[in-house]
Amino acid sequence: PKDSSAEVTSDGLLGGKYLALSPGGDATMLQPGGLITVTQSSISIEQLLGKFIFSAGNLASSVGSGKSGDGGQGDGSASSPGGTPAPARSP
């Protein structure tokens, strides 16, 4: 079908990559030489681990910088992981 999609995916954690085609529901068929417009590339395990390590490093830095010698109480303010202020809590 004309609205089919293609995705580069891997065969397991360390397996090779292949092109997975998913047929759409359109009644019109893709013509020879036609283009599949809905595509998605794969995320490599290296990219995934890099993002995880970077996020964990940022979290450790945030937690470590919150210790100000006041018994771990901080200054009473809080931030969400994205760096924006967290909503205030009722006592």
Sequence and secondary structure as in RCSB ss.txt:
>XXXX:A:sequence
PKDSSAEVTSDGLLGGKYLALSPGGDATMLQPGGLITVTQSSISIEQLLGKFIFSAGNLASSVGSGKSGDGGQGD
GSASSPGGTPAPARSP
>XXXX:A:secstr
 TT EEEEEESSSS  EEEEEE  S SS   TT    EEE    HHHHHHHHHHHHHHHHHHHHHT  SSTT TT
S  B TTSSB      
